[in-house]
Amino acid sequence: MKKALIFVIALAAALVVALVIRVIQLRGAEAGPPGGTGTIEGVDVDVTSRLATRITDVLVREGDLVRAGQTVVTLDCTDQAAALDQARAQLSAAVASFDASHDSTVSADRSASAGRSNAAAARAQIAALEAEEKLAAIELARTQRLVATGAVAGDELDNARSRHDSLTAQVAAQHATEDASLQQAGALRSTGSAQRAQSDAAQRNVDVARSAIARADVSVRECTLAAPRSGMVATRVLEPGEPVQPGSVVLTISDVTEARTRFYLPNAELAAAAPGRKVMVRADAYPGQVFEGTIFYVSPRAEFTPRNVQTREDRERLVYAVEVRIANADLRLREGMPVEVAIEPMAQVIAR
């Protein structure tokens, strides 16, 4: 009976001591700077495939530090390399076809131009011959009058007629040459138009082949996956030999060089929080050490206290989310690590 009584008295004394300690802690918390508890977060980025193929090698392990642009995964690129070779061969054939059609177009245009030049020369020759023909006709008429009067012999008339007939024949020949040159130029112009159309089609084939090379080259580059940002390899999802589909996650990289955390302030303490204000962050893993952070976001809306978050005034159910950034170049703060955040008193800010 006495032992039971002693046990009850000891238990009651322990409860009283615990209650006193809790009251002291609460009063101390109320007297301290505004703040709350949070969990360290980083920026997680996934290394994903854009191709349907297989993994040939994963060059990093979980926990490795990587830098942005570093090659971390290689994929089987057999099909993509073959497609690139095929596109290059098609481009070579298209360029050869374009060169041939272009040369034919140039040749046809030159021949048509030469035909037009020949026709122009024939017209100039016709004009000169027609002038001579008119003079020969005048001379023939004069000779005929002189022969009729007996002033000249008949041989002179034969010579005049022969010269006139020769010039008439030359004019007719030059007209024929002009017509032939114009017909040839027209035919060559039509040929040049057809060749030009073929050349335009060949140029389009060249453009299509170059586009195919660009697409194939993109696919080949996608066979090498690089880290999108610097950080630590958090998860290695797939292994060499496993198949991947577009969008498949191979690695997850976590960047905590600028750690983040979120805590909740009750309405009564909200005035202490503003973007740019300094905060003091303490982690259980580093007792006695203080990390400096900066508030970069204060929620414009109130919300009910999350069940897994404790505030200094549990009686207030409406709180505001506050997000903090913490310099963490040495990576001592890890994702998921619980921390206590205290907003720097205004007096210290003014003193600075």
C-alpha positions as CSV (number, residue, x, y, z in Angstrom):
1,M,0.0,0.0,0.0
2,K,2.8,2.4,0.9
3,K,4.6,1.5,-2.3
4,A,1.6,2.3,-4.4
5,L,1.1,5.6,-2.6
6,I,4.8,6.4,-3.2
7,F,4.4,5.6,-6.9
8,V,1.4,7.8,-7.2
9,I,3.1,10.7,-5.5
10,A,6.2,10.3,-7.7
11,L,4.1,10.1,-10.8
12,A,2.1,13.2,-9.8
13,A,5.4,15.1,-9.1
14,A,6.8,14.1,-12.5
15,L,3.6,15.3,-14.2
16,V,3.8,18.6,-12.4
17,V,7.5,19.1,-13.4
18,A,6.7,18.2,-17.0
19,L,3.8,20.7,-17.0
20,V,6.0,23.4,-15.5
21,I,8.7,22.7,-18.2
22,R,6.1,22.9,-20.9
23,V,4.8,26.2,-19.7
24,I,8.3,27.6,-19.5
25,Q,8.9,26.4,-23.1
26,L,5.7,28.0,-24.3
27,R,6.4,31.3,-22.6
28,G,9.9,31.3,-24.0
29,A,8.6,30.6,-27.4
30,E,6.1,33.4,-27.2
31,A,8.9,35.7,-26.1
32,G,11.2,34.6,-29.0
33,P,11.2,35.8,-32.6
34,P,8.4,34.7,-34.9
35,G,9.0,31.5,-36.9
36,G,8.1,27.9,-37.3
37,T,9.2,24.5,-38.3
38,G,9.7,23.2,-41.9
39,T,11.4,20.6,-44.0
40,I,14.3,21.2,-46.3
41,E,13.4,20.9,-50.0
42,G,15.5,21.1,-53.2
43,V,14.7,21.3,-56.9
44,D,14.2,17.9,-58.4
45,V,14.7,17.4,-62.1
46,D,14.3,14.2,-64.1
47,V,16.6,13.0,-66.8
48,T,14.2,11.6,-69.4
49,S,14.4,9.9,-72.8
50,R,12.7,11.3,-75.9
51,L,13.4,8.1,-77.9
52,A,12.1,4.5,-77.8
53,T,15.3,2.5,-77.5
54,R,17.5,0.8,-74.9
55,I,19.9,2.1,-72.4
56,T,23.6,1.3,-73.1
57,D,25.2,2.8,-70.1
58,V,24.4,4.9,-67.0
59,L,27.5,6.8,-66.1
60,V,26.6,8.0,-62.6
61,R,25.5,6.5,-59.3
62,E,23.1,7.6,-56.6
63,G,24.9,10.3,-54.5
64,D,27.2,11.4,-57.3
65,L,27.5,15.1,-57.8
66,V,27.0,16.2,-61.5
67,R,27.3,19.5,-63.3
68,A,24.9,20.9,-65.8
69,G,25.5,19.6,-69.3
70,Q,27.5,16.5,-68.0
71,T,26.7,13.3,-69.9
72,V,25.0,10.9,-67.5
73,V,23.3,8.3,-69.8
74,T,23.9,6.9,-73.2
75,L,21.2,5.2,-75.3
76,D,21.4,2.7,-78.2
77,C,21.6,4.8,-81.3
78,T,21.8,2.2,-84.1
79,D,18.4,3.1,-85.7
80,Q,19.0,6.8,-85.3
81,A,22.5,6.7,-86.8
82,A,21.2,4.7,-89.8
83,A,18.4,7.2,-90.3
84,L,21.0,10.0,-90.3
85,D,23.2,8.2,-92.9
86,Q,20.1,7.6,-95.1
87,A,19.1,11.3,-94.9
88,R,22.7,12.3,-95.9
89,A,22.6,10.0,-98.9
90,Q,19.3,11.4,-99.9
91,L,20.7,14.9,-99.7
92,S,23.6,14.0,-101.9
93,A,21.3,12.6,-104.5
94,A,19.0,15.6,-104.3
95,V,22.0,18.0,-104.7
96,A,23.2,16.1,-107.7
97,S,19.8,16.2,-109.3
98,F,19.5,19.9,-108.6
99,D,22.9,20.6,-110.1
100,A,22.1,18.7,-113.3
101,S,18.7,20.4,-113.8
102,H,20.2,23.8,-113.0
103,D,23.0,23.2,-115.6
104,S,20.4,22.2,-118.2
105,T,18.3,25.3,-117.4
106,V,21.3,27.5,-117.8
107,S,22.3,25.8,-121.1
108,A,18.7,26.1,-122.5
109,D,18.6,29.8,-121.5
110,R,21.9,30.4,-123.2
111,S,20.8,28.7,-126.3
112,A,17.5,30.6,-126.4
113,S,19.4,33.8,-125.9
114,A,21.7,32.8,-128.8
115,G,18.7,32.1,-131.0
116,R,17.2,35.5,-130.2
117,S,20.6,37.1,-131.0
118,N,20.7,35.2,-134.4
119,A,17.2,36.4,-135.2
120,A,18.2,40.0,-134.4
121,A,21.3,39.7,-136.6
122,A,19.1,38.3,-139.4
123,R,16.7,41.2,-139.1
124,A,19.6,43.7,-139.3
125,Q,20.9,41.8,-142.3
126,I,17.5,41.9,-143.9
127,A,17.2,45.6,-143.4
128,A,20.6,46.1,-145.2
129,L,19.7,43.7,-148.0
130,E,16.3,45.3,-148.5
131,A,18.0,48.7,-148.9
132,E,20.4,47.2,-151.5
133,E,17.4,45.4,-153.2
134,K,15.6,48.8,-153.6
135,L,18.7,50.3,-155.2
136,A,19.0,47.3,-157.4
137,A,15.4,47.6,-158.5
138,I,15.9,51.3,-159.3
139,E,19.1,50.4,-161.3
140,L,17.2,47.6,-163.1
141,A,14.5,50.0,-164.2
142,R,17.0,52.6,-165.3
143,T,18.9,50.0,-167.3
144,Q,15.7,48.8,-168.9
145,R,15.0,52.4,-170.1
146,L,18.5,52.8,-171.4
147,V,18.4,49.5,-173.3
148,A,15.1,50.5,-174.8
149,T,16.6,53.7,-176.2
150,G,19.7,51.8,-177.3
151,A,21.9,53.8,-175.0
152,V,23.5,50.7,-173.4
153,A,23.9,47.1,-174.5
154,G,21.6,44.3,-173.5
155,D,24.4,42.8,-171.3
156,E,24.0,45.6,-168.8
157,L,20.3,44.8,-168.4
158,D,21.2,41.1,-167.7
159,N,23.7,42.1,-165.1
160,A,21.2,44.5,-163.4
161,R,18.5,41.9,-163.4
162,S,20.9,39.3,-162.0
163,R,22.0,41.6,-159.2
164,H,18.4,42.4,-158.3
165,D,17.3,38.7,-158.3
166,S,20.3,37.8,-156.1
167,L,19.5,40.4,-153.5
168,T,15.8,39.3,-153.5
169,A,16.9,35.7,-152.9
170,Q,19.2,36.9,-150.1
171,V,16.4,38.8,-148.4
172,A,14.2,35.7,-148.6
173,A,17.0,33.6,-147.1
174,Q,17.5,36.0,-144.3
175,H,13.8,36.0,-143.5
176,A,13.9,32.2,-143.4
177,T,16.9,32.4,-141.1
178,E,15.1,34.8,-138.8
179,D,12.0,32.6,-138.6
180,A,14.1,29.6,-137.9
181,S,16.1,31.4,-135.2
182,L,12.8,32.7,-133.5
183,Q,11.3,29.2,-133.6
184,Q,14.5,27.7,-132.1
185,A,14.5,30.4,-129.4
186,G,10.9,29.7,-128.6
187,A,11.4,26.0,-128.3
188,L,14.5,26.5,-126.2
189,R,12.6,29.0,-124.0
190,S,9.9,26.3,-123.4
191,T,12.7,23.8,-122.7
192,G,14.2,26.3,-120.2
193,S,10.9,26.7,-118.5
194,A,10.5,23.0,-118.1
195,Q,14.1,22.7,-116.9
196,R,13.5,25.5,-114.5
197,A,10.4,23.7,-113.1
198,Q,12.5,20.6,-112.6
199,S,15.2,22.7,-111.0
200,D,12.7,24.1,-108.5
201,A,11.4,20.6,-107.7
202,A,15.0,19.5,-107.2
203,Q,15.6,22.4,-104.9
204,R,12.6,21.5,-102.8
205,N,13.9,17.9,-102.6
206,V,17.2,19.3,-101.3
207,D,15.3,21.3,-98.7
208,V,13.4,18.2,-97.7
209,A,16.6,16.2,-97.4
210,R,18.2,18.9,-95.3
211,S,15.2,18.9,-93.0
212,A,15.4,15.1,-92.7
213,I,19.1,15.4,-91.7
214,A,18.2,18.0,-89.1
215,R,15.6,15.7,-87.6
216,A,17.8,12.7,-87.7
217,D,20.7,14.7,-86.1
218,V,18.4,15.7,-83.3
219,S,17.5,12.1,-82.7
220,V,21.2,11.1,-82.6
221,R,22.0,13.9,-80.1
222,E,19.1,12.6,-78.0
223,C,20.9,9.3,-77.6
224,T,23.2,11.1,-75.2
225,L,21.4,12.4,-72.1
226,A,23.0,15.3,-70.2
227,A,22.2,16.6,-66.7
228,P,19.8,19.5,-67.1
229,R,21.3,21.3,-64.0
230,S,23.9,20.7,-61.4
231,G,23.1,18.7,-58.3
232,M,23.2,15.3,-56.7
233,V,21.9,12.1,-58.3
234,A,19.0,11.2,-56.0
235,T,17.5,8.2,-57.8
236,R,18.8,5.9,-60.5
237,V,15.5,4.5,-61.9
238,L,16.7,2.4,-64.9
239,E,19.8,0.3,-65.6
240,P,21.8,-0.5,-68.7
241,G,19.9,-2.9,-71.1
242,E,16.5,-1.8,-70.0
243,P,14.1,-0.4,-72.6
244,V,12.9,3.2,-72.5
245,Q,10.0,5.0,-74.1
246,P,9.6,8.7,-74.8
247,G,9.2,10.4,-71.4
248,S,10.8,7.5,-69.4
249,V,12.7,8.8,-66.3
250,V,16.2,7.3,-66.1
251,L,17.6,9.5,-63.3
252,T,16.4,12.1,-60.9
253,I,18.8,14.9,-59.9
254,S,18.3,16.9,-56.8
255,D,19.7,20.4,-56.5
256,V,19.9,21.7,-52.9
257,T,22.6,24.3,-53.4
258,E,19.9,26.8,-52.7
259,A,17.8,24.9,-50.2
260,R,14.2,25.8,-49.6
261,T,11.8,25.3,-46.7
262,R,8.2,26.4,-45.9
263,F,6.8,27.1,-42.5
264,Y,3.5,28.7,-41.4
265,L,3.0,31.9,-39.4
266,P,-0.2,32.6,-37.4
267,N,-2.0,35.8,-38.1
268,A,-0.6,37.6,-35.1
269,E,3.0,37.2,-36.3
270,L,2.4,37.8,-40.0
271,A,3.7,41.4,-39.8
272,A,7.2,40.1,-39.1
273,A,7.3,38.3,-42.5
274,A,8.2,40.1,-45.7
275,P,10.2,39.1,-48.9
276,G,13.8,40.0,-48.3
277,R,13.8,39.6,-44.5
278,K,16.6,37.5,-43.1
279,V,15.8,34.3,-41.1
280,M,17.9,32.1,-38.9
281,V,17.6,28.4,-39.6
282,R,18.6,25.6,-37.2
283,A,18.8,21.9,-37.9
284,D,18.8,19.1,-35.3
285,A,21.7,17.5,-37.3
286,Y,23.9,20.5,-36.5
287,P,23.3,21.6,-32.9
288,G,24.5,25.1,-32.1
289,Q,24.9,26.1,-35.8
290,V,22.8,28.7,-37.5
291,F,22.2,28.9,-41.2
292,E,21.1,32.2,-42.7
293,G,18.2,32.4,-45.1
294,T,16.0,34.9,-46.8
295,I,12.2,35.1,-47.1
296,F,11.2,35.1,-50.8
297,Y,7.5,34.4,-50.6
298,V,4.6,35.1,-48.3
299,S,1.3,33.6,-49.2
300,P,-1.4,36.2,-49.9
301,R,-4.0,33.8,-48.6
302,A,-4.7,32.3,-45.2
303,E,-5.2,28.6,-44.8
304,F,-6.0,26.2,-42.0
305,T,-3.1,24.9,-40.0
306,P,-1.8,21.7,-41.6
307,R,-2.0,18.7,-39.3
308,N,1.7,17.9,-39.5
309,V,2.7,21.5,-38.7
310,Q,3.0,23.0,-35.2
311,T,3.0,26.7,-34.4
312,R,3.6,28.6,-31.2
313,E,0.0,29.4,-30.9
314,D,-2.0,26.3,-31.5
315,R,-5.1,28.1,-30.7
316,E,-4.9,30.1,-34.0
317,R,-6.1,27.9,-36.8
318,L,-5.5,30.3,-39.7
319,V,-1.9,30.6,-40.8
320,Y,0.1,32.0,-43.7
321,A,2.7,30.0,-45.7
322,V,6.1,31.5,-45.8
323,E,8.9,30.2,-48.1
324,V,12.6,30.7,-47.4
325,R,15.7,30.2,-49.5
326,I,18.9,29.1,-47.8
327,A,22.4,29.2,-49.3
328,N,23.7,25.6,-49.1
329,A,26.8,25.4,-51.3
330,D,28.4,22.8,-49.0
331,L,25.3,20.6,-49.3
332,R,25.1,20.1,-45.5
333,L,21.3,20.6,-45.5
334,R,19.7,17.6,-47.2
335,E,16.2,17.1,-48.5
336,G,13.7,16.0,-45.9
337,M,15.8,17.4,-43.0
338,P,13.5,19.1,-40.4
339,V,14.6,22.6,-39.4
340,E,13.5,25.5,-37.1
341,V,13.1,28.9,-38.7
342,A,13.2,32.2,-36.8
343,I,12.6,35.5,-38.4
344,E,15.4,38.0,-37.6
345,P,14.2,40.6,-35.1
346,M,13.6,44.1,-36.6
347,A,16.0,45.6,-34.1
348,Q,18.8,43.7,-35.6
349,V,17.8,44.7,-39.1
350,I,17.8,48.4,-38.1
351,A,21.1,48.0,-36.4
352,R,22.7,46.9,-39.7
